[in-house]
């Protein structure tokens, strides 16, 4: 059995992604602080852009406005991009408040 993440949430790549420009500091249990630049976000996960020295299955805990602390697992990497899946799905009301906070321009928000 591999040491990768054992996720209970199914692959939700078709979920609506919202463009954001959010820099957070993730907490990694071995590496300590990990700087992440989140460029899109869904209720199931996010994509980060920039150099990242993590491998598939590794976990980070981030703090998001309106949501608080949430754990995410690295699912894929491609060059300077990385996709993370949240350990749990963010509730719809929390997610909408998060998007309103991170993307204040209503024209850039996906239709609801």
N, C-alpha and C positions, 0 to 999 in steps of 0.2 A: 504494500500500500504506500502511495506517495506521500510526501510531507506537505503537499500543497493544501490550499484552503479547501475545506469541505463546506460548500455553500448550500444553504437550503433554498435560496431564491433562484428560480430558473433564469436562463439567459433572457434578458429583456432589452436587447439591442434595438428593438423597434420602438421603444419608449420615446416620447417627445423629449428632445434635448433643447435646453435653453442656453443661448450664448451668454457667458458671463466673463468677467475679468476680475478674479478673486485670488488673492495671495493668502495662503494659510501656512501655519507651521504645524506639521503633523508630528505625532509622538510615535517613535518606533522603539520597540522594547530593547533592541540591541544597539542601534545607531543613534538613539537620542532624537534630537530635533531634525526633521526633514522638511525643507522648504518646498512647497508645492504651489504651482500657478495653475489654478483651475480655469479652463477655458469653455467648458460646457458642462451642464448639470442636468440630471434627471432625478426622479424620485428613487431610482434604483442605484445610481452611481454617478461618477463624474469622469471627465477626461482632463488630465494634467499635461502641460507642455513644459519642456525644459529638461535639463540633465537630471537623471534620477538613477541612483545607485541601489536599486532594489530589484529583486527577482520575483517572478510569478509566484503568487501565493503568499507573499509577505504582507503583513498587516500594518496599518497605521491608524492612529486615532486622530481625528481632526475635530475642530470646533467650528460649527457653522452658525451664523445668526439665525434666530428663530428655532433652530433644531437642537443646538447644544452639541455635546460630545457624541460622536458617532464613529464606529470602527468601519474601515474599508479595506478590502483585499485587492491586491494588484492582480488583474486578470490577464492583461496583455500589454506588450510594449511594441512600438514600431518607431525606430529612430528616436526623436526627442519627444514622442507622445506616449502616454500611458493611460490605460483604462482601469478604473477602480470600480468595484461593486460594493455597495454598502452591505453591512452585515444584516441590516433589517431595512425594510421599505419605510421611507419617510411618509408620515401621514399626509393626506392631501391638503388639509388646512395649513399645516406647518410648511409644506413645500411651497404652496402659493405665497405665503408670507415671506418665505426665504427668497423666492424669485422677485417679489415686489421690492425687497430690501436690496438685493444684489443687482437688479436690472430695473432701475427706476424709470427708464424710458418705455412707456407702454407700447410704442410702435415696434420695439425689438422683442417683446414678449410674444410667445406663441398664443394663438387664439384659444380661449377657454370654453 
